[in-house]
Amino acid sequence: MSLTVSTSAPDGTSPTGAPVGTGAPAGLLTMGVEEEFLLVDRRSRAPVGRGPRVIEAAARTLGPLVQPEFFTAQAEVCTTPTTSTAALRAELALLRAGLVGAAAGEDCLVLASGTPVIPPEHPLTVTPDERYLRMVVRFPSAVGDYDRVVCGCHVHIGVPGRAQALELANRMRPWLPCLQALTANSPFDRGADTGYASWRAVEHARWPTVGPAPVLDEASYERIANALVQCGALLDRRMIYWYARPSEHVPTLEIRVANVNARLDAPVLLAALARGLAAVMGPETEEGRPPPHLECGRLREAHRLAAVYGLDGDGLDPVTGARVPAWAVVDRLRERAAAGLAASGDASLVDTLLDRLRTEGDGASRQRAVHGRHGRLTDVVDSLARTTAAA
């Protein structure tokens, strides 16, 4: 398939596409990553609204690949389309370095955590974008006391068009809880241990449509998308926040289940596995095989378990629906994506990253390990900031 992936607009929902062609190995799917970061004060370690100045400074070298997010205490970076995991990692490192340097000039640290570890000292401000301000008025419960800030990592996989994006979304549904568990990285939220590995999943779900995507073809997608806007459930179609969704502007499938992670291994692993699954599932669509069925209640339970435990507990087998150890689900996902990983040359890389994750734990367990040494949340922030910068 001839595929496209994109970088994103300021809200992470409106990519501007870049077609793949020159220099791309034949048959490889393209991929791109968006990472959302918190900006915290160097002394208090609390989120601060210096995003506009940080982004302005970073844009002098990164251009449009660094952008604002919903709150001024956030910044987002987005990669260009690529077929190479090595190139993806290199660009992510470059983007992080540019953002970290710009933040230092504003006395800020860049924090890769799904939720703020330490609460803001003052209510956060929303980025002064007309659309964002309309969202605040329409959905005040999602904004809360202007402190419910969350940061995700989104992967775009290139597809020929919306119909193919929906077909892939239908087939990937049972595997997305596993990708969520692999990237769990928000155990603390505004000064408290939440008891979850990914509290971001809970906070993000305050927005309408956040959750598993329904099984849809292109016609039913159009009906549902239009109906959600017409009835007032959404401000516009860009607010369709399903865990996997087709882009409204370019032919990509966007996967939105992950927390941002401090270690660069996480987005690279996420993108490689997502592309590996897509490479296997695309031909199955063309062969007319029906997508797998996992009852909606079980699917939501799988996402709940991923949010609570990450990799440190049980998950649901995406085929049988049985409750099994999370790492057993990871092993099944690796097996499911095997042919796609072999075709892209990423099998060895993915095995190395999974082995490292199995040995050292997910982001949530590493945050708790840092906190457990001295009981100081400032230590957690400092560790996350150092790891984000070192990447």
LINGITA-V993723 format. One line per field, one symbol per residue. phi: phi as a letter, one per 20 degrees, with the letter a starting at -180 (. if undefined). burial: b if it has 24 or more other ideal C-beta (glycine too) atoms within 12 Angstrom, else e. A space follows every 10 residues. Layout:
# LINGITA-V993723
phi=???
burial=???
This chain:
# LINGITA-V993723
phi=.eccccedeg emdcfdfcfe agnegfnefe bbcdcdcedc ffeemegced ggffffffff demffdbfcg dfecbccbee fbddffffff fgffffffff fffffdmcde ddbfcffdff fcgfdegfdg fgffffffcf ffemelceec cdcddddfbf afgfffffgf eegfefgfff ffdgbbfdbl ncefndecfg gfffffefmf qffffcdfff ffffffffff enfcfbffef dgfcbffecc fcdddceeff cfffgffffg ffffffffff egffffenff ffdcggffff ffffffffdl edaecdffee nfebggfffg fffgffegff fffemdffff fffffffffd nfgfffffff fffcmdffff ffffffffff f
burial=bebbbbbbbb bbbbbbbbeb eeebeeebbb bbbbbbbbbb beeebbbbbb bbebbebbbe ebebbbbbbb bbbbbbbbbb bbbbbebbbe bbbbbbbbbb ebbeebebbb bbbbbbbbbb eeebbbbebe bbeebbeebe ebbeeebbbb bbbbbbbbbb ebbbbbbbbb bbbbbbbbbb bbbbbbbbbb eeebebbbbb bbbbbebbbb bbbbbbeeee beebbeebee eeebbbbbbb bbbbbbbbbb bbbbbbbbbb bbbbbbbbbb bbbbbbbbbb bbeebeeeee bbebeeebbb bbbbbbbbbb bbbbbbbbee beebebbbbb bbbbbbbeeb bebbebbebb bebbeebeee bbbbbbbbeb beeeeebbbb bbbbbebbbe b
